[in-house]
């Protein structure tokens, strides 16, 4: 399956991100799996990096598989702390305690 970036794909990714509840986080790979694009975690990251052009989405709730914050998203940690997300250290969310258990039917 090609990873061509279309408006539909962008909104599909952002819609999945919008479902992450306050106080929880998801990984880029988790979002990719939810939209049926298992191998496109980096594409998810690319879309999130330009999400401000499409509206307001809780992109701060997406981290890498190890819980690491995005390197150039300087407010991400503060926004997650405001939602009472638990951290293992300054740069990593505790995924065992805060990962979103999504029951949305995957494609």
N, CA, C and O atoms as a Tinker XYZ file with bonds, in Angstrom:
   428  protein
     1  N      0.846000   -1.176000    0.000000    73     2
     2  CA     0.000000    0.000000    0.000000    64     1     3
     3  C      0.888000    1.235000    0.000000    63     2     4     5
     4  O      1.789000    1.351000    0.831000    81     3
     5  N      0.652000    2.125000   -0.892000    73     3     6
     6  CA     1.450000    3.334000   -1.035000    64     5     7
     7  C      1.150000    4.323000    0.088000    63     6     8     9
     8  O      0.039000    4.356000    0.619000    81     7
     9  N      2.137000    5.116000    0.439000    73     7    10
    10  CA     1.981000    6.109000    1.496000    64     9    11
    11  C      1.840000    7.499000    0.896000    63    10    12    13
    12  O      2.449000    8.453000    1.382000    81    11
    13  N      1.041000    7.617000   -0.153000    73    11    14
    14  CA     0.818000    8.905000   -0.794000    64    13    15
    15  C      0.021000    9.784000    0.155000    63    14    16    17
    16  O     -1.014000    9.371000    0.679000    81    15
    17  N      0.505000   10.984000    0.371000    73    15    18
    18  CA    -0.126000   11.893000    1.313000    64    17    19
    19  C     -1.241000   12.676000    0.627000    63    18    20    21
    20  O     -0.983000   13.574000   -0.175000    81    19
    21  N     -2.470000   12.328000    0.949000    73    19    22
    22  CA    -3.647000   13.010000    0.392000    64    21    23
    23  C     -4.378000   13.712000    1.532000    63    22    24    25
    24  O     -4.130000   13.439000    2.706000    81    23
    25  N     -5.264000   14.604000    1.174000    73    23    26
    26  CA    -6.085000   15.289000    2.181000    64    25    27
    27  C     -6.889000   14.279000    2.993000    63    26    28    29
    28  O     -7.016000   14.426000    4.209000    81    27
    29  N     -7.431000   13.260000    2.340000    73    27    30
    30  CA    -8.212000   12.238000    3.044000    64    29    31
    31  C     -7.353000   11.518000    4.078000    63    30    32    33
    32  O     -7.794000   11.286000    5.203000    81    31
    33  N     -6.131000   11.167000    3.697000    73    31    34
    34  CA    -5.230000   10.485000    4.619000    64    33    35
    35  C     -4.856000   11.390000    5.795000    63    34    36    37
    36  O     -4.796000   10.940000    6.939000    81    35
    37  N     -4.609000   12.653000    5.508000    73    35    38
    38  CA    -4.282000   13.608000    6.573000    64    37    39
    39  C     -5.414000   13.664000    7.586000    63    38    40    41
    40  O     -5.178000   13.563000    8.790000    81    39
    41  N     -6.638000   13.824000    7.106000    73    39    42
    42  CA    -7.769000   13.909000    8.028000    64    41    43
    43  C     -8.059000   12.587000    8.721000    63    42    44    45
    44  O     -8.580000   12.585000    9.836000    81    43
    45  N     -7.739000   11.472000    8.095000    73    43    46
    46  CA    -7.901000   10.170000    8.742000    64    45    47
    47  C     -6.942000   10.050000    9.931000    63    46    48    49
    48  O     -7.322000    9.576000   11.001000    81    47
    49  N     -5.707000   10.482000    9.730000    73    47    50
    50  CA    -4.719000   10.474000   10.816000    64    49    51
    51  C     -5.157000   11.415000   11.925000    63    50    52    53
    52  O     -5.156000   11.036000   13.097000    81    51
    53  N     -5.529000   12.632000   11.571000    73    51    54
    54  CA    -5.921000   13.618000   12.582000    64    53    55
    55  C     -7.188000   13.200000   13.323000    63    54    56    57
    56  O     -7.339000   13.501000   14.507000    81    55
    57  N     -8.089000   12.519000   12.648000    73    55    58
    58  CA    -9.302000   12.022000   13.314000    64    57    59
    59  C     -8.962000   10.966000   14.352000    63    58    60    61
    60  O     -9.559000   10.936000   15.428000    81    59
    61  N     -8.003000   10.096000   14.035000    73    59    62
    62  CA    -7.573000    9.080000   15.006000    64    61    63
    63  C     -6.922000    9.757000   16.212000    63    62    64    65
    64  O     -7.178000    9.372000   17.353000    81    63
    65  N     -6.092000   10.754000   15.966000    73    63    66
    66  CA    -5.425000   11.487000   17.058000    64    65    67
    67  C     -6.456000   12.184000   17.942000    63    66    68    69
    68  O     -6.301000   12.249000   19.161000    81    67
    69  N     -7.490000   12.694000   17.323000    73    67    70
    70  CA    -8.543000   13.401000   18.050000    64    69    71
    71  C     -9.259000   12.494000   19.058000    63    70    72    73
    72  O     -9.845000   12.986000   20.022000    81    71
    73  N     -9.216000   11.189000   18.844000    73    71    74
    74  CA    -9.874000   10.238000   19.738000    64    73    75
    75  C     -9.085000    9.946000   21.012000    63    74    76    77
    76  O     -9.645000    9.404000   21.964000    81    75
    77  N     -7.806000   10.291000   21.050000    73    75    78
    78  CA    -6.986000    9.995000   22.226000    64    77    79
    79  C     -7.518000   10.820000   23.394000    63    78    80    81
    80  O     -7.566000   12.047000   23.304000    81    79
    81  N     -7.916000   10.176000   24.482000    73    79    82
    82  CA    -8.478000   10.917000   25.604000    64    81    83
    83  C     -7.423000   11.713000   26.381000    63    82    84    85
    84  O     -6.240000   11.373000   26.373000    81    83
    85  N     -7.863000   12.746000   27.032000    73    83    86
    86  CA    -6.992000   13.546000   27.882000    64    85    87
    87  C     -6.350000   12.646000   28.935000    63    86    88    89
    88  O     -7.014000   11.796000   29.529000    81    87
    89  N     -5.061000   12.842000   29.155000    73    87    90
    90  CA    -4.342000   12.061000   30.144000    64    89    91
    91  C     -3.770000   10.762000   29.617000    63    90    92    93
    92  O     -3.151000   10.005000   30.365000    81    91
    93  N     -3.971000   10.494000   28.334000    73    91    94
    94  CA    -3.449000    9.289000   27.689000    64    93    95
    95  C     -2.576000    9.687000   26.509000    63    94    96    97
    96  O     -2.675000   10.803000   25.999000    81    95
    97  N     -1.719000    8.763000   26.079000    73    95    98
    98  CA    -0.888000    8.979000   24.899000    64    97    99
    99  C     -0.975000    7.763000   23.987000    63    98   100   101
   100  O     -1.340000    6.669000   24.417000    81    99
   101  N     -0.636000    7.972000   22.734000    73    99   102
   102  CA    -0.555000    6.891000   21.750000    64   101   103
   103  C      0.781000    7.036000   21.033000    63   102   104   105
   104  O      1.380000    8.112000   21.029000    81   103
   105  N      1.235000    5.963000   20.438000    73   103   106
   106  CA     2.470000    6.028000   19.660000    64   105   107
   107  C      2.127000    6.306000   18.195000    63   106   108   109
   108  O      0.995000    6.107000   17.754000    81   107
   109  N      3.135000    6.771000   17.458000    73   107   110
   110  CA     2.949000    6.999000   16.019000    64   109   111
   111  C      2.532000    5.702000   15.335000    63   110   112   113
   112  O      1.658000    5.704000   14.468000    81   111
   113  N      3.159000    4.593000   15.728000    73   111   114
   114  CA     2.824000    3.296000   15.150000    64   113   115
   115  C      1.404000    2.868000   15.471000    63   114   116   117
   116  O      0.726000    2.274000   14.633000    81   115
   117  N      0.959000    3.162000   16.662000    73   115   118
   118  CA    -0.408000    2.825000   17.066000    64   117   119
   119  C     -1.410000    3.560000   16.179000    63   118   120   121
   120  O     -2.395000    2.970000   15.733000    81   119
   121  N     -1.166000    4.836000   15.924000    73   119   122
   122  CA    -2.058000    5.613000   15.054000    64   121   123
   123  C     -2.011000    5.036000   13.637000    63   122   124   125
   124  O     -3.051000    4.902000   12.992000    81   123
   125  N     -0.823000    4.697000   13.152000    73   123   126
   126  CA    -0.701000    4.103000   11.817000    64   125   127
   127  C     -1.509000    2.813000   11.728000    63   126   128   129
   128  O     -2.204000    2.587000   10.738000    81   127
   129  N     -1.425000    1.970000   12.746000    73   127   130
   130  CA    -2.197000    0.712000   12.741000    64   129   131
   131  C     -3.695000    0.982000   12.750000    63   130   132   133
   132  O     -4.458000    0.279000   12.087000    81   131
   133  N     -4.113000    1.984000   13.488000    73   131   134
   134  CA    -5.546000    2.299000   13.577000    64   133   135
   135  C     -6.142000    2.674000   12.227000    63   134   136   137
   136  O     -7.319000    2.425000   11.966000    81   135
   137  N     -5.321000    3.273000   11.376000    73   135   138
   138  CA    -5.850000    3.684000   10.072000    64   137   139
   139  C     -5.508000    2.679000    8.973000    63   138   140   141
   140  O     -5.723000    2.941000    7.790000    81   139
   141  N     -4.973000    1.529000    9.380000    73   139   142
   142  CA    -4.699000    0.475000    8.412000    64   141   143
   143  C     -3.418000    0.649000    7.625000    63   142   144   145
   144  O     -3.290000    0.111000    6.525000    81   143
   145  N     -2.462000    1.397000    8.170000    73   143   146
   146  CA    -1.176000    1.631000    7.500000    64   145   147
   147  C     -0.046000    1.291000    8.465000    63   146   148   149
   148  O      0.713000    2.163000    8.888000    81   147
   149  N      0.048000    0.032000    8.796000    73   147   150
   150  CA     0.978000   -0.457000    9.819000    64   149   151
   151  C      2.405000    0.042000    9.690000    63   150   152   153
   152  O      3.066000    0.284000   10.700000    81   151
   153  N      2.885000    0.197000    8.488000    73   151   154
   154  CA     4.294000    0.550000    8.255000    64   153   155
   155  C      4.520000    2.050000    8.101000    63   154   156   157
   156  O      5.612000    2.460000    7.710000    81   155
   157  N      3.526000    2.875000    8.395000    73   155   158
   158  CA     3.630000    4.306000    8.112000    64   157   159
   159  C      3.667000    5.196000    9.348000    63   158   160   161
   160  O      3.060000    6.267000    9.358000    81   159
   161  N      4.374000    4.764000   10.390000    73   159   162
   162  CA     4.490000    5.585000   11.600000    64   161   163
   163  C      5.156000    6.926000   11.295000    63   162   164   165
   164  O      4.759000    7.952000   11.846000    81   163
   165  N      6.155000    6.927000   10.431000    73   163   166
   166  CA     6.835000    8.191000   10.091000    64   165   167
   167  C      5.911000    9.139000    9.353000    63   166   168   169
   168  O      6.001000   10.356000    9.513000    81   167
   169  N      5.024000    8.582000    8.547000    73   167   170
   170  CA     4.041000    9.403000    7.848000    64   169   171
   171  C      3.120000   10.086000    8.861000    63   170   172   173
   172  O      2.763000   11.253000    8.703000    81   171
   173  N      2.746000    9.347000    9.893000    73   171   174
   174  CA     1.928000    9.934000   10.965000    64   173   175
   175  C      2.671000   11.112000   11.575000    63   174   176   177
   176  O      2.083000   12.174000   11.781000    81   175
   177  N      3.952000   10.938000   11.867000    73   175   178
   178  CA     4.752000   12.027000   12.423000    64   177   179
   179  C      4.807000   13.234000   11.506000    63   178   180   181
   180  O      4.722000   14.372000   11.968000    81   179
   181  N      4.946000   12.995000   10.219000    73   179   182
   182  CA     4.987000   14.091000    9.244000    64   181   183
   183  C      3.677000   14.876000    9.260000    63   182   184   185
   184  O      3.679000   16.107000    9.274000    81   183
   185  N      2.568000   14.155000    9.258000    73   183   186
   186  CA     1.258000   14.814000    9.280000    64   185   187
   187  C      1.101000   15.628000   10.567000    63   186   188   189
   188  O      0.635000   16.766000   10.525000    81   187
   189  N      1.483000   15.056000   11.697000    73   187   190
   190  CA     1.335000   15.778000   12.957000    64   189   191
   191  C      2.193000   17.024000   12.993000    63   190   192   193
   192  O      1.816000   18.009000   13.629000    81   191
   193  N      3.342000   17.010000   12.325000    73   191   194
   194  CA     4.214000   18.176000   12.323000    64   193   195
   195  C      3.614000   19.350000   11.559000    63   194   196   197
   196  O      4.058000   20.488000   11.716000    81   195
   197  N      2.617000   19.081000   10.741000    73   195   198
   198  CA     1.975000   20.171000    9.988000    64   197   199
   199  C      0.481000   20.284000   10.316000    63   198   200   201
   200  O     -0.286000   20.867000    9.549000    81   199
   201  N      0.087000   19.734000   11.438000    73   199   202
   202  CA    -1.335000   19.694000   11.796000    64   201   203
   203  C     -1.955000   21.069000   12.010000    63   202   204   205
   204  O     -3.164000   21.231000   11.842000    81   203
   205  N     -1.146000   22.062000   12.378000    73   203   206
   206  CA    -1.711000   23.391000   12.635000    64   205   207
   207  C     -2.384000   23.977000   11.396000    63   206   208   209
   208  O     -3.200000   24.890000   11.523000    81   207
   209  N     -2.070000   23.485000   10.223000    73   207   210
   210  CA    -2.694000   23.964000    8.990000    64   209   211
   211  C     -4.095000   23.387000    8.792000    63   210   212   213
   212  O     -4.821000   23.817000    7.896000    81   211
   213  N     -4.478000   22.418000    9.621000    73   211   214
   214  CA    -5.746000   21.721000    9.457000    64   213   215
   215  C     -6.706000   21.912000   10.628000    63   214   216   217
   216  O     -7.817000   21.381000   10.607000    81   215
   217  N     -6.300000   22.647000   11.626000    73   215   218
   218  CA    -7.144000   22.865000   12.789000    64   217   219
   219  C     -6.403000   22.517000   14.064000    63   218   220   221
   220  O     -5.188000   22.319000   14.065000    81   219
   221  N     -7.157000   22.447000   15.146000    73   219   222
   222  CA    -6.554000   22.132000   16.439000    64   221   223
   223  C     -6.804000   20.673000   16.791000    63   222   224   225
   224  O     -7.947000   20.225000   16.873000    81   223
   225  N     -5.723000   19.949000   16.994000    73   223   226
   226  CA    -5.779000   18.534000   17.334000    64   225   227
   227  C     -4.831000   18.278000   18.496000    63   226   228   229
   228  O     -3.840000   18.993000   18.641000    81   227
   229  N     -5.106000   17.281000   19.325000    73   227   230
   230  CA    -4.243000   17.005000   20.488000    64   229   231
   231  C     -2.990000   16.213000   20.104000    63   230   232   233
   232  O     -2.748000   15.128000   20.633000    81   231
   233  N     -2.208000   16.758000   19.193000    73   231   234
   234  CA    -1.009000   16.079000   18.696000    64   233   235
   235  C      0.030000   15.871000   19.794000    63   234   236   237
   236  O      0.907000   15.015000   19.670000    81   235
   237  N     -0.068000   16.647000   20.857000    73   235   238
   238  CA     0.866000   16.476000   21.981000    64   237   239
   239  C      0.696000   15.113000   22.646000    63   238   240   241
   240  O      1.564000   14.687000   23.409000    81   239
   241  N     -0.394000   14.435000   22.372000    73   239   242
   242  CA    -0.656000   13.123000   22.972000    64   241   243
   243  C     -0.046000   11.967000   22.187000    63   242   244   245
   244  O     -0.305000   10.804000   22.496000    81   243
   245  N      0.759000   12.274000   21.178000    73   243   246
   246  CA     1.405000   11.229000   20.384000    64   245   247
   247  C      2.912000   11.293000   20.624000    63   246   248   249
   248  O      3.541000   12.341000   20.478000    81   247
   249  N      3.466000   10.152000   20.994000    73   247   250
   250  CA     4.898000   10.025000   21.304000    64   249   251
   251  C      5.444000    8.813000   20.551000    63   250   252   253
   252  O      4.684000    8.099000   19.896000    81   251
   253  N      6.746000    8.577000   20.638000    73   251   254
   254  CA     7.254000    7.385000   19.957000    64   253   255
   255  C      6.959000    6.142000   20.794000    63   254   256   257
   256  O      6.436000    6.251000   21.903000    81   255
   257  N      7.288000    4.977000   20.274000    73   255   258
   258  CA     6.911000    3.715000   20.931000    64   257   259
   259  C      7.508000    3.561000   22.332000    63   258   260   261
   260  O      6.967000    2.826000   23.157000    81   259
   261  N      8.609000    4.245000   22.600000    73   259   262
   262  CA     9.251000    4.179000   23.921000    64   261   263
   263  C      8.772000    5.297000   24.843000    63   262   264   265
   264  O      9.231000    5.408000   25.980000    81   263
   265  N      7.859000    6.116000   24.359000    73   263   266
   266  CA     7.339000    7.215000   25.167000    64   265   267
   267  C      8.119000    8.513000   25.040000    63   266   268   269
   268  O      7.844000    9.477000   25.754000    81   267
   269  N      9.094000    8.544000   24.131000    73   267   270
   270  CA     9.927000    9.741000   23.981000    64   269   271
   271  C      9.137000   10.872000   23.328000    63   270   272   273
   272  O      8.387000   10.668000   22.373000    81   271
   273  N      9.330000   12.062000   23.874000    73   271   274
   274  CA     8.685000   13.246000   23.329000    64   273   275
   275  C      9.307000   13.621000   21.992000    63   274   276   277
   276  O     10.445000   13.254000   21.700000    81   275
   277  N      8.550000   14.356000   21.186000    73   275   278
   278  CA     9.059000   14.840000   19.897000    64   277   279
   279  C     10.142000   15.890000   20.155000    63   278   280   281
   280  O      9.927000   16.812000   20.943000    81   279
   281  N     11.295000   15.766000   19.508000    73   279   282
   282  CA    12.439000   16.631000   19.817000    64   281   283
   283  C     12.212000   18.130000   19.611000    63   282   284   285
   284  O     12.791000   18.933000   20.343000    81   283
   285  N     11.405000   18.526000   18.656000    73   283   286
   286  CA    11.231000   19.953000   18.384000    64   285   287
   287  C      9.864000   20.481000   18.796000    63   286   288   289
   288  O      9.485000   21.588000   18.414000    81   287
   289  N      9.126000   19.703000   19.568000    73   287   290
   290  CA     7.803000   20.120000   20.059000    64   289   291
   291  C      7.999000   20.540000   21.516000    63   290   292   293
   292  O      7.748000   19.767000   22.441000    81   291
   293  N      8.446000   21.765000   21.695000    73   291   294
   294  CA     8.905000   22.239000   22.996000    64   293   295
   295  C      7.824000   22.302000   24.078000    63   294   296   297
   296  O      8.142000   22.209000   25.264000    81   295
   297  N      6.581000   22.454000   23.700000    73   295   298
   298  CA     5.493000   22.531000   24.687000    64   297   299
   299  C      4.859000   21.174000   24.988000    63   298   300   301
   300  O      3.975000   21.089000   25.840000    81   299
   301  N      5.287000   20.129000   24.316000    73   299   302
   302  CA     4.646000   18.825000   24.464000    64   301   303
   303  C      4.670000   18.329000   25.906000    63   302   304   305
   304  O      3.643000   17.899000   26.430000    81   303
   305  N      5.817000   18.384000   26.541000    73   303   306
   306  CA     5.925000   17.909000   27.919000    64   305   307
   307  C      5.026000   18.677000   28.863000    63   306   308   309
   308  O      4.356000   18.085000   29.710000    81   307
   309  N      5.007000   19.995000   28.721000    73   307   310
   310  CA     4.163000   20.827000   29.578000    64   309   311
   311  C      2.685000   20.498000   29.375000    63   310   312   313
   312  O      1.933000   20.381000   30.343000    81   311
   313  N      2.273000   20.348000   28.121000    73   311   314
   314  CA     0.872000   20.030000   27.829000    64   313   315
   315  C      0.473000   18.678000   28.416000    63   314   316   317
   316  O     -0.632000   18.528000   28.939000    81   315
   317  N      1.362000   17.700000   28.332000    73   315   318
   318  CA     1.067000   16.385000   28.902000    64   317   319
   319  C      1.038000   16.428000   30.423000    63   318   320   321
   320  O      0.195000   15.782000   31.045000    81   319
   321  N      1.949000   17.179000   31.024000    73   319   322
   322  CA     1.940000   17.323000   32.486000    64   321   323
   323  C      0.643000   17.974000   32.966000    63   322   324   325
   324  O      0.104000   17.603000   34.008000    81   323
   325  N      0.150000   18.939000   32.206000    73   323   326
   326  CA    -1.120000   19.588000   32.555000    64   325   327
   327  C     -2.282000   18.602000   32.515000    63   326   328   329
   328  O     -3.306000   18.831000   33.159000    81   327
   329  N     -2.140000   17.517000   31.776000    73   327   330
   330  CA    -3.175000   16.478000   31.698000    64   329   331
   331  C     -2.882000   15.328000   32.656000    63   330   332   333
   332  O     -3.533000   14.285000   32.593000    81   331
   333  N     -1.904000   15.515000   33.541000    73   331   334
   334  CA    -1.523000   14.515000   34.549000    64   333   335
   335  C     -0.960000   13.232000   33.959000    63   334   336   337
   336  O     -1.112000   12.159000   34.542000    81   335
   337  N     -0.305000   13.337000   32.798000    73   335   338
   338  CA     0.386000   12.189000   32.215000    64   337   339
   339  C      1.636000   11.940000   33.059000    63   338   340   341
   340  O      2.335000   12.878000   33.442000    81   339
   341  N      1.907000   10.668000   33.343000    73   339   342
   342  CA     3.038000   10.274000   34.190000    64   341   343
   343  C      4.287000   10.110000   33.319000    63   342   344   345
   344  O      4.236000    9.502000   32.251000    81   343
   345  N      5.404000   10.661000   33.793000    73   343   346
   346  CA     6.677000   10.578000   33.079000    64   345   347
   347  C      7.639000    9.658000   33.817000    63   346   348   349
   348  O      7.624000    9.584000   35.046000    81   347
   349  N      8.486000    8.951000   33.048000    73   347   350
   350  CA     9.572000    8.158000   33.634000    64   349   351
   351  C     10.773000    9.052000   33.894000    63   350   352   353
   352  O     11.489000    8.868000   34.879000    81   351
   353  N     10.993000   10.017000   33.016000    73   351   354
   354  CA    12.058000   11.006000   33.169000    64   353   355
   355  C     11.629000   12.239000   32.378000    63   354   356   357
   356  O     10.493000   12.296000   31.907000    81   355
   357  N     12.502000   13.216000   32.224000    73   355   358
   358  CA    12.123000   14.476000   31.571000    64   357   359
   359  C     11.675000   14.327000   30.122000    63   358   360   361
   360  O     10.933000   15.169000   29.615000    81   359
   361  N     12.110000   13.283000   29.461000    73   359   362
   362  CA    11.843000   13.160000   28.031000    64   361   363
   363  C     10.992000   11.949000   27.646000    63   362   364   365
   364  O     10.734000   11.728000   26.463000    81   363
   365  N     10.549000   11.155000   28.645000    73   363   366
   366  CA     9.808000    9.930000   28.334000    64   365   367
   367  C      8.551000    9.776000   29.183000    63   366   368   369
   368  O      8.592000    9.850000   30.411000    81   367
   369  N      7.443000    9.562000   28.499000    73   367   370
   370  CA     6.171000    9.254000   29.151000    64   369   371
   371  C      6.227000    7.800000   29.622000    63   370   372   373
   372  O      6.850000    6.959000   28.974000    81   371
   373  N      5.588000    7.510000   30.727000    73   371   374
   374  CA     5.481000    6.125000   31.203000    64   373   375
   375  C      4.366000    5.449000   30.406000    63   374   376   377
   376  O      3.186000    5.588000   30.727000    81   375
   377  N      4.756000    4.724000   29.372000    73   375   378
   378  CA     3.785000    4.103000   28.467000    64   377   379
   379  C      2.950000    3.035000   29.175000    63   378   380   381
   380  O      1.791000    2.827000   28.816000    81   379
   381  N      3.511000    2.363000   30.160000    73   379   382
   382  CA     2.752000    1.329000   30.875000    64   381   383
   383  C      1.575000    1.937000   31.624000    63   382   384   385
   384  O      0.531000    1.301000   31.769000    81   383
   385  N      1.741000    3.158000   32.095000    73   383   386
   386  CA     0.677000    3.799000   32.872000    64   385   387
   387  C     -0.238000    4.673000   32.033000    63   386   388   389
   388  O     -1.393000    4.891000   32.398000    81   387
   389  N      0.269000    5.179000   30.905000    73   387   390
   390  CA    -0.489000    6.207000   30.188000    64   389   391
   391  C     -0.859000    5.889000   28.743000    63   390   392   393
   392  O     -1.498000    6.710000   28.085000    81   391
   393  N     -0.475000    4.724000   28.235000    73   391   394
   394  CA    -0.808000    4.438000   26.842000    64   393   395
   395  C     -2.293000    4.207000   26.679000    63   394   396   397
   396  O     -2.921000    3.500000   27.467000    81   395
   397  N     -2.834000    4.807000   25.659000    73   395   398
   398  CA    -4.247000    4.698000   25.323000    64   397   399
   399  C     -4.554000    3.272000   24.892000    63   398   400   401
   400  O     -3.936000    2.741000   23.969000    81   399
   401  N     -5.500000    2.670000   25.560000    73   399   402
   402  CA    -5.983000    1.339000   25.185000    64   401   403
   403  C     -7.137000    1.551000   24.234000    63   402   404   405
   404  O     -8.282000    1.737000   24.645000    81   403
   405  N     -6.818000    1.520000   22.972000    73   403   406
   406  CA    -7.810000    1.820000   21.953000    64   405   407
   407  C     -8.541000    0.548000   21.555000    63   406   408   409
   408  O     -7.925000   -0.463000   21.216000    81   407
   409  N     -9.842000    0.618000   21.602000    73   407   410
   410  CA   -10.650000   -0.516000   21.203000    64   409   411
   411  C    -11.357000   -0.276000   19.885000    63   410   412   413
   412  O    -12.236000   -1.042000   19.490000    81   411
   413  N    -10.966000    0.790000   19.209000    73   411   414
   414  CA   -11.516000    1.090000   17.890000    64   413   415
   415  C    -11.145000   -0.065000   16.969000    63   414   416   417
   416  O    -10.011000   -0.543000   16.979000    81   415
   417  N    -12.095000   -0.498000   16.188000    73   415   418
   418  CA   -11.835000   -1.624000   15.296000    64   417   419
   419  C    -10.825000   -1.211000   14.241000    63   418   420   421
   420  O    -11.047000   -0.265000   13.485000    81   419
   421  N     -9.709000   -1.936000   14.201000    73   419   422
   422  CA    -8.683000   -1.637000   13.211000    64   421   423
   423  C     -9.097000   -2.205000   11.877000    63   422   424   425
   424  O     -9.820000   -3.199000   11.803000    81   423
   425  N     -8.630000   -1.561000   10.821000    73   423   426
   426  CA    -8.985000   -1.999000    9.466000    64   425   427
   427  C     -8.230000   -3.214000    9.072000    63   426   428
   428  O     -8.407000   -3.718000    7.963000    81   427
